[in-house]
Amino acid sequence: MRPVGLPEIPELTAVVARAAFPKGSLAIRVRDRLAEVFADGPFTGAFGVRGAPGLSPGLLSLVTVLQFAENLTDRQAAAMAVRAIDWKYALGAELTDTGFDASVLAKFRSRLVEHGMERVVFDRLVEHCREMGLVRSGGKQRTDSTHVISAVRDLNRTELAGESVRAALEALAVAAPSWLASVMDVVEAAERYGPRVDGWTMPSSKTRRDRLAEVFGQDALVLCRAAWSDDAPVWIREIEAVALLRQVLVQTYTVRTDARGREVVKKRDADDEGVPPGHLRLASPYDSDARWSAKGDDVFWCGYKVHLTESCDTLPEAEAGVLRLVTDVHTTVSTVPDVMATEPIQQNVAARQLAPAEHYLDSGYPSADLVTEAAGRGITMITPLLADHSPQAKAAEGFDKIAFTIDWRSRQVRCPEGATSAGWYPVTQHGKDAIVVDFARADCRPCPSRTQCTASARGTRMLTLRPRELHERTVAARAEQKTKSWKAKYALRSGIEGTINQALDITGIRRARYRGLPKTTLQHAFSATAINIIRLDTWWTTDPLRKPRTSRLQHLSYRLIA
């Protein structure tokens, strides 16, 4: 690679593009206004310095952003680079330029993933917008997530077992055909695993399907034992499909010896033998990162989850005209709860010097610890904390935690009937500090309000409290979020739903284009970049008289906050 940046626009190309698009187009305006974003320098570490010069990585990143902005396939994007005049202008190509092969884009993505550069273009665009004053720190931002369906088909447990054997056989047939022929009857395997394993072509009888599942397990066991035998080459077991087959074998089958001393391979029963938890259980031999997950009773999918964060500053005189940009995109496997993504998201925006003063999130993101830690970094989380889950609070009758008076200095708690706690025990629960408080039986059993207070067999009430700061912050937050003013303020969060819908409609963000978490992360980073340039383009082409005007006092306040 020779880091020279985007090539100069040929004079004839510029003349034809201006004539064809007298008002400009998105591709033309991106080239005119954002050319420095698509420089070669940030990609230097991923490309060699010897050999014949290749295509500019900055140019390929621009092609990829335009590809996502128009939701094109690789072949369509390569064709647009040849036939679209505005694309030729953006790429600095001659009118007679024949473009490049579509496979170049796939190789470019693979190289970015290999060197951990999935977010380079997104980060550079956000940095450019920050330097231009289009997005700032100390403002308001909001976050939400949506599910992402993987680029592989859904498999039940029997299909997964059979397809895993098939994937391993296909890989071994290419990498070690002679070794494979020595450990398995290739003719029989080709007949059984030639076509893909599909539930529609399986026997209709449950008995025969169970027998087929056992055959899949027996073949998997034969392959794994041969691969991990002492005389097998070590690199055989390092083939990804073979390693995944071993994992599928363990999670799907049990191997036992019956009364006659025969070895029996049996499919695991989820209720009796159990299966691995969802975050460990493989869902496909072709995508080792995809996982099954559920959201409520309606959404059940195999794949990933993406979290989008955008700026949401408002100006009283023209709220509709405020420019809102995506400031962070965070991709995880589907089984990672939203609360685990809160801190990484805030760290990401802070690293871009865009830490918000107010962060709007739904109830899946906060915890008392996260709210307190964020406040220590100057971030106020505007989010509903989960309600008290005690039976008394759920039933809205009896005595919940709020009904008790806590004396933190003397380490005592007084119940509504006036009894004082008998024990105060600092403990660690799930890796977090907590305090367990109990009351004496002599006080609880004769109490006339015992049925409203506890239903335990011991007949005494126990409370679990967080440390004082967390407890008081939680109580205050739960009280505040019931007020009308807080609800009116929190309504700002709902706008992120429109951003997710825009990303879904324009870039197809809810369906993974590629396999694996790293490439899905790259897809989402380019999708967020595409959304940002579309919003910037709308901002550039909006009548200045319709844009919100910022007073000098507001400009001064923004500079002071920054």
C-alpha positions in Angstrom: 0.0 0.0 0.0 1.1 3.5 -0.8 -0.8 5.9 1.6 -1.8 8.6 -0.9 -5.5 9.0 -0.1 -8.3 9.4 -2.6 -7.1 10.1 -6.1 -7.6 13.5 -7.7 -10.9 13.9 -9.6 -10.3 13.9 -13.4 -11.4 17.1 -15.1 -13.7 15.3 -17.5 -15.3 13.2 -14.8 -16.0 16.3 -12.8 -17.6 18.1 -15.8 -19.8 15.1 -16.6 -20.8 14.5 -13.0 -21.7 18.2 -12.4 -23.8 18.2 -15.6 -25.6 14.9 -14.7 -26.2 16.0 -11.1 -26.6 19.8 -11.2 -27.9 19.7 -7.6 -25.3 17.2 -6.5 -25.8 13.7 -5.0 -24.9 12.0 -1.8 -21.8 10.4 -3.3 -20.6 13.8 -4.7 -21.2 15.7 -1.5 -19.4 13.0 0.6 -16.4 13.3 -1.7 -16.4 17.1 -1.6 -16.9 17.4 2.2 -15.5 14.3 3.7 -12.5 13.3 1.6 -10.1 13.5 4.5 -12.1 10.9 6.4 -11.2 8.3 3.8 -7.5 8.6 4.1 -5.1 5.7 3.7 -3.0 6.4 6.8 -5.1 4.6 9.4 -4.9 1.4 7.4 -1.1 1.3 7.1 -0.7 -1.5 9.7 -3.0 -3.8 7.7 -1.3 -3.6 4.4 2.2 -4.4 3.2 4.8 -2.0 1.8 6.4 -4.3 -0.8 5.1 -5.7 -4.0 2.8 -4.3 -6.7 0.6 -1.4 -5.5 -3.0 -2.4 -4.8 -6.2 -0.4 -4.5 -6.3 2.3 -1.9 -7.9 1.1 1.4 -9.3 4.6 1.8 -11.0 4.3 -1.6 -12.4 0.8 -0.7 -13.7 2.1 2.6 -15.6 4.8 0.7 -17.0 2.2 -1.7 -18.1 0.2 1.3 -19.8 3.1 3.0 -21.7 4.0 -0.2 -22.5 0.3 -0.6 -24.2 0.3 2.9 -25.9 3.6 2.3 -27.7 2.1 -0.7 -27.9 -1.4 0.7 -26.1 -3.1 -2.2 -24.4 -6.4 -2.5 -20.7 -6.6 -3.4 -21.4 -7.3 -7.0 -23.8 -4.3 -7.2 -21.3 -2.0 -5.5 -18.6 -3.1 -7.9 -21.0 -2.4 -10.8 -21.9 1.0 -9.4 -18.2 1.9 -9.4 -18.2 1.3 -13.2 -21.5 2.7 -14.4 -22.6 5.4 -11.8 -21.2 8.9 -12.7 -21.5 10.2 -9.2 -19.6 7.2 -7.8 -16.8 7.7 -10.4 -16.6 11.3 -9.2 -16.4 10.2 -5.5 -13.7 7.7 -6.3 -11.7 10.0 -8.5 -12.0 7.5 -11.4 -11.8 8.2 -15.2 -14.9 7.8 -17.2 -13.3 4.8 -19.0 -12.2 3.2 -15.7 -13.3 -0.5 -15.6 -13.5 -0.7 -11.8 -12.5 -3.8 -9.8 -13.7 -7.3 -9.2 -16.3 -7.7 -6.4 -14.1 -10.1 -4.5 -11.8 -7.2 -3.6 -14.4 -5.9 -1.2 -14.6 -9.3 0.6 -10.8 -9.4 0.9 -10.7 -5.9 2.2 -13.2 -6.7 4.9 -11.3 -9.8 5.9 -8.1 -7.8 6.2 -9.8 -5.2 8.4 -11.2 -7.9 10.7 -7.8 -9.6 10.9 -6.1 -6.4 12.1 -9.0 -5.2 14.4 -9.9 -2.3 12.2 -13.6 -2.8 12.1 -14.5 0.7 13.4 -11.7 2.8 11.9 -14.0 4.6 9.3 -16.8 5.1 11.9 -14.3 6.5 14.4 -12.8 8.9 11.9 -16.2 10.2 10.7 -17.3 10.8 14.3 -14.0 12.5 15.1 -14.4 14.8 12.0 -18.0 15.7 13.1 -16.7 16.5 16.6 -14.0 18.8 15.2 -16.6 20.5 13.0 -18.8 21.1 16.1 -21.6 18.9 14.8 -21.5 16.7 17.9 -20.1 17.4 21.3 -19.5 16.1 24.7 -21.6 17.1 27.7 -24.9 16.9 25.7 -27.6 14.3 25.6 -27.4 10.8 24.1 -29.7 7.8 24.0 -29.1 4.1 23.5 -31.2 1.1 22.5 -30.6 -2.4 21.1 -32.2 -4.7 18.6 -31.8 -8.3 17.6 -29.7 -9.4 14.6 -30.4 -12.6 12.8 -27.3 -14.6 11.8 -26.3 -15.4 8.3 -26.8 -19.1 8.8 -30.0 -21.2 8.8 -31.7 -22.2 11.9 -31.0 -25.8 13.0 -32.6 -28.0 15.6 -30.4 -30.3 17.7 -30.5 -33.2 15.3 -29.9 -31.1 12.3 -27.0 -29.4 14.1 -25.4 -32.8 14.9 -25.7 -34.0 11.3 -24.6 -30.7 9.7 -21.6 -30.6 12.1 -20.4 -34.0 10.9 -21.0 -32.9 7.3 -19.0 -29.7 7.8 -16.1 -31.6 9.3 -16.1 -34.2 6.5 -16.1 -31.4 3.9 -13.2 -29.7 5.5 -11.2 -32.9 5.9 -11.9 -34.0 2.3 -10.0 -30.9 1.2 -7.3 -30.7 3.9 -6.6 -34.4 4.5 -8.4 -36.7 2.0 -6.0 -39.7 2.5 -6.3 -39.5 6.3 -10.1 -39.3 6.1 -10.3 -42.4 3.9 -8.2 -44.3 6.4 -10.6 -43.6 9.3 -14.0 -43.7 7.7 -15.9 -45.3 4.8 -15.9 -42.3 2.5 -18.5 -43.9 0.1 -21.1 -44.4 2.9 -20.3 -41.0 4.3 -20.8 -39.3 0.9 -24.2 -41.0 0.6 -25.3 -39.9 4.1 -23.8 -36.5 4.2 -23.6 -35.5 0.5 -26.8 -33.3 0.6 -27.2 -30.9 3.4 -28.9 -32.2 6.5 -32.5 -30.9 6.5 -35.4 -31.7 8.8 -37.8 -31.7 5.8 -36.0 -34.8 4.3 -35.7 -36.7 7.6 -37.9 -39.7 8.4 -41.4 -38.9 9.6 -41.3 -41.6 12.2 -40.0 -40.4 15.6 -38.3 -43.8 16.2 -36.4 -43.5 12.9 -35.5 -39.9 13.5 -34.1 -40.9 16.9 -32.1 -43.6 15.3 -30.7 -41.2 12.7 -29.7 -38.8 15.5 -27.8 -41.7 17.1 -26.0 -42.5 13.8 -24.9 -38.8 13.6 -23.5 -39.1 17.1 -21.7 -42.4 16.3 -20.1 -40.9 13.2 -19.1 -37.7 15.2 -17.5 -39.9 17.9 -15.6 -41.9 15.3 -14.2 -38.8 13.7 -13.3 -37.1 17.0 -11.5 -40.2 18.4 -9.5 -40.5 15.2 -8.6 -36.8 15.2 -7.5 -36.9 18.8 -5.6 -40.2 18.7 -1.9 -40.3 19.3 -1.0 -41.2 15.7 -3.2 -38.4 14.1 -1.4 -35.2 12.9 -1.9 -32.4 15.4 -3.1 -30.0 12.8 -6.1 -32.2 12.0 -7.8 -31.3 15.4 -6.9 -27.7 14.8 -9.2 -27.5 11.8 -12.1 -25.3 12.9 -14.9 -27.6 11.7 -13.3 -30.5 13.5 -12.9 -28.6 16.8 -16.5 -27.4 16.5 -17.7 -31.0 15.9 -16.1 -32.1 19.2 -18.0 -29.3 21.0 -21.3 -30.3 19.3 -20.7 -33.9 20.2 -20.3 -33.0 23.9 -23.3 -30.7 24.1 -25.6 -33.1 22.2 -24.7 -36.6 23.2 -23.7 -38.8 26.1 -21.5 -41.9 25.7 -22.2 -44.8 28.1 -21.6 -48.5 28.5 -24.6 -50.7 28.8 -25.0 -53.9 30.9 -23.4 -56.0 28.1 -20.3 -53.8 27.9 -21.3 -52.2 24.6 -20.8 -48.5 24.0 -24.0 -46.6 23.6 -24.2 -43.1 22.0 -27.4 -41.4 23.1 -28.8 -38.0 22.4 -29.0 -35.9 25.6 -32.4 -35.3 27.1 -32.6 -31.7 28.2 -34.5 -32.6 31.3 -32.5 -35.6 32.4 -28.9 -35.2 31.2 -29.1 -31.4 30.7 -27.6 -29.2 28.0 -25.1 -26.4 28.2 -26.4 -22.9 29.0 -27.3 -20.7 26.0 -24.2 -18.5 26.0 -22.0 -21.6 25.6 -24.2 -23.8 23.3 -23.3 -23.8 19.6 -26.1 -23.0 17.2 -24.4 -23.7 13.9 -21.1 -25.3 12.7 -20.7 -22.4 10.2 -20.9 -19.6 12.7 -19.3 -20.4 16.1 -20.4 -17.0 17.6 -24.1 -17.1 16.9 -26.4 -18.0 19.8 -30.0 -18.6 20.4 -31.7 -16.0 22.6 -35.2 -14.7 23.4 -36.7 -11.3 24.2 -40.0 -11.6 26.0 -42.5 -14.1 24.7 -42.5 -12.9 21.1 -38.9 -12.6 19.8 -36.8 -15.7 19.6 -33.8 -15.6 17.3 -30.3 -17.0 16.5 -27.6 -14.5 16.1 -26.4 -11.3 17.7 -27.5 -8.0 19.3 -26.5 -4.5 18.3 -26.6 -1.3 20.5 -26.9 2.1 18.8 -26.2 5.3 20.6 -27.0 8.7 19.1 -26.8 12.4 20.1 -30.2 13.8 21.0 -29.6 17.4 22.0 -32.7 19.6 21.6 -33.1 23.3 20.9 -36.4 24.8 22.1 -37.0 26.9 19.0 -36.5 24.2 16.4 -36.3 20.7 17.8 -37.0 19.0 14.4 -34.0 20.5 12.7 -31.3 19.4 15.2 -28.6 17.2 13.7 -28.5 13.8 15.5 -25.6 11.5 14.7 -24.7 8.0 15.8 -21.9 8.2 18.3 -21.4 4.6 19.1 -22.3 1.1 17.8 -21.7 -1.9 20.0 -22.2 -5.5 18.8 -22.5 -8.5 21.1 -23.7 -12.1 21.0 -27.4 -12.4 21.5 -27.1 -13.8 25.0 -25.3 -10.8 26.5 -27.9 -8.8 28.5 -28.2 -5.1 27.9 -26.9 -4.2 31.4 -23.5 -5.7 30.4 -23.2 -3.3 27.5 -23.8 -0.1 29.5 -20.3 0.5 30.7 -18.5 -0.5 27.4 -20.8 2.0 25.5 -20.1 4.8 27.9 -16.4 4.0 27.8 -16.5 4.1 24.0 -18.1 7.5 23.7 -15.8 8.9 26.4 -12.8 7.6 24.4 -14.1 9.7 21.4 -14.3 12.7 23.8 -18.1 12.6 23.5 -19.1 11.6 27.0 -22.7 12.8 27.5 -24.0 14.7 30.5 -27.3 12.8 30.3 -27.6 9.3 28.9 -31.1 8.0 28.1 -31.7 4.3 28.3 -34.5 1.8 28.9 -34.8 -0.4 32.0 -32.6 -3.2 30.6 -29.4 -1.1 30.9 -29.1 0.2 34.4 -28.2 -1.1 37.8 -27.6 0.8 41.1 -23.9 0.2 40.7 -23.8 1.4 37.1 -25.8 4.6 37.9 -23.5 5.4 40.7 -20.3 4.8 38.7 -21.6 6.8 35.8 -22.4 9.7 38.1 -18.8 9.6 39.3 -17.7 10.1 35.6 -20.1 13.0 35.2 -22.8 11.0 33.3 -26.4 11.1 34.6 -28.3 8.1 33.5 -31.9 8.9 32.7 -33.4 5.5 33.0 -36.0 3.7 35.0 -34.5 1.4 37.7 -36.2 -1.9 38.0 -38.8 -2.0 40.7 -38.5 -3.8 44.1 -39.0 -7.5 43.4 -40.0 -8.5 46.9 -43.4 -10.2 47.3 -44.7 -7.3 49.3 -43.8 -4.8 46.7 -45.2 -6.9 43.8 -48.5 -7.4 45.6 -48.6 -3.7 46.5 -49.6 -4.6 50.0 -47.8 -5.4 53.2 -44.4 -3.9 54.2 -41.8 -3.5 51.5 -38.3 -2.2 52.1 -39.4 1.5 52.1 -41.6 0.8 55.1 -38.5 0.1 57.2 -36.4 2.8 58.9 -32.7 2.3 58.5 -30.2 3.7 61.0 -26.9 3.4 59.1 -24.7 4.7 61.9 -26.0 2.2 64.5 -26.5 -0.5 61.9 -30.0 -1.2 62.9 -33.4 -1.3 61.1 -36.7 -0.5 62.7 -39.8 -2.2 61.3 -43.2 -0.4 61.0 -44.4 -2.0 64.2 -41.4 -0.6 66.1 -39.2 -3.7 66.5 -35.5 -3.3 66.1 -33.4 -5.7 64.0 -31.4 -8.4 65.7 -28.6 -8.8 63.2 -26.6 -6.8 60.6 -24.4 -8.9 58.4 -22.2 -7.4 55.5 -22.0 -10.1 52.8 -21.0 -10.5 49.2 -23.7 -11.7 46.8 -23.0 -12.4 43.2 -19.7 -10.5 43.5 -21.3 -7.4 44.9 -21.4 -5.9 48.5 -24.7 -6.3 50.3 -26.1 -6.2 53.8 -28.4 -8.9 55.3 -30.6 -7.8 58.1 -32.8 -10.1 60.2 -35.2 -9.7 63.1 -35.6 -11.8 66.2 -38.3 -14.5 66.4 -39.4 -13.1 69.7 -40.4 -9.9 67.9 -41.8 -11.4 64.7 -43.8 -14.4 65.8 -46.2 -12.6 68.1 -46.4 -9.5 65.8 -50.0 -8.8 64.7 -48.7 -7.6 61.3 -46.6 -10.7 60.6 -48.8 -11.9 57.7 -48.3 -8.5 56.0 -44.6 -8.7 56.5 -43.3 -12.2 55.8 -44.5 -15.6 54.7 -41.3 -17.5 55.5 -41.3 -20.8 57.4 -39.1 -19.3 60.1 -41.7 -16.7 60.7 -39.1 -13.8 60.7 -38.4 -11.0 58.3 -35.1 -10.7 56.5 -34.0 -7.7 54.4 -31.2 -7.5 51.9 -29.8 -4.0 51.4 -27.1 -2.5 49.2 -24.5 -0.2 50.8 -25.8 3.2 51.9 -25.0 5.3 48.9 -26.4 2.7 46.5 -29.5 2.1 48.6 -30.3 5.8 49.0 -29.7 6.5 45.3 -32.0 3.6 44.3 -34.8 4.8 46.6 -34.5 8.3 45.4 -34.5 7.3 41.7 -37.5 5.0 42.1 -39.4 7.8 43.7 -38.4 10.4 41.1 -39.3 8.2 38.1 -42.9 8.2 39.3 -43.3 11.9 38.8 -44.8 13.6 35.7 -41.7 15.8 35.1 -39.4 12.8 35.0 -41.7 10.9 32.6 -41.9 13.9 30.3 -38.1 14.2 30.3 -37.6 10.5 29.7 -39.9 10.6 26.6 -36.8 11.8 24.8 -35.4 8.3 24.8 -38.1 6.9 22.5 -36.5 8.7 19.5 -33.8 6.1 19.3 -36.4 3.7 18.0 -36.6 5.7 14.8 -32.9 5.5 14.4 -33.0 1.7 14.7 -35.8 1.6 12.2 -33.8 3.8 9.8 -30.8 1.5 10.1 -33.1 -1.5 9.5 -34.8 0.1 6.4 -31.6 1.5 4.8 -28.8 -0.9 5.7 -30.6 -4.1 6.7 -28.9 -4.0 10.1 -31.1 -6.7 11.6 -29.8 -9.4 9.3 -26.1 -10.3 9.4 -24.5 -10.2 6.0 -21.5 -12.1 7.2 -20.6 -15.0 9.6 -18.9 -14.5 12.9 -19.0 -11.7 15.5 -16.0 -9.8 14.1 -17.4 -9.4 10.6 -20.9 -8.7 12.0 -19.3 -5.9 14.1 -17.7 -4.6 10.9 -21.1 -4.6 9.2 -22.7 -2.7 12.0 -19.9 -0.1 12.1 -20.3 0.6 8.3 -24.0 0.6 8.7 -23.7 3.3 11.4 -21.3 5.2 9.2 -23.8 5.1 6.3 -26.6 6.4 8.6 -24.4 9.3 9.6 -23.5 10.3 6.1 -27.1 10.2 5.1 -28.0 12.4 8.0 -25.1 14.8 7.2 -26.3 14.9 3.6 -29.8 15.9 4.7 -28.3 18.5 6.9 -26.1 19.9 4.1 -29.0 20.1 1.7 -31.6 21.6 4.1 -32.6 25.2 3.5 -30.5 27.3 6.0 -33.6 29.3 6.9 -35.2 26.1 8.1 -32.2 25.0 10.3 -32.3 25.8 14.0 -30.5 28.9 14.9 -28.2 28.9 17.9 -27.9 32.1 19.9 -24.5 33.5 20.9 -25.3 32.6 24.5 -25.8 29.0 23.5 -22.5 29.0 21.6 -20.8 30.3 24.7 -22.4 27.6 26.9 -21.3 24.9 24.4 -17.7 26.1 24.5 -17.7 26.2 28.3 -19.1 22.7 28.5 -16.6 21.3 26.0 
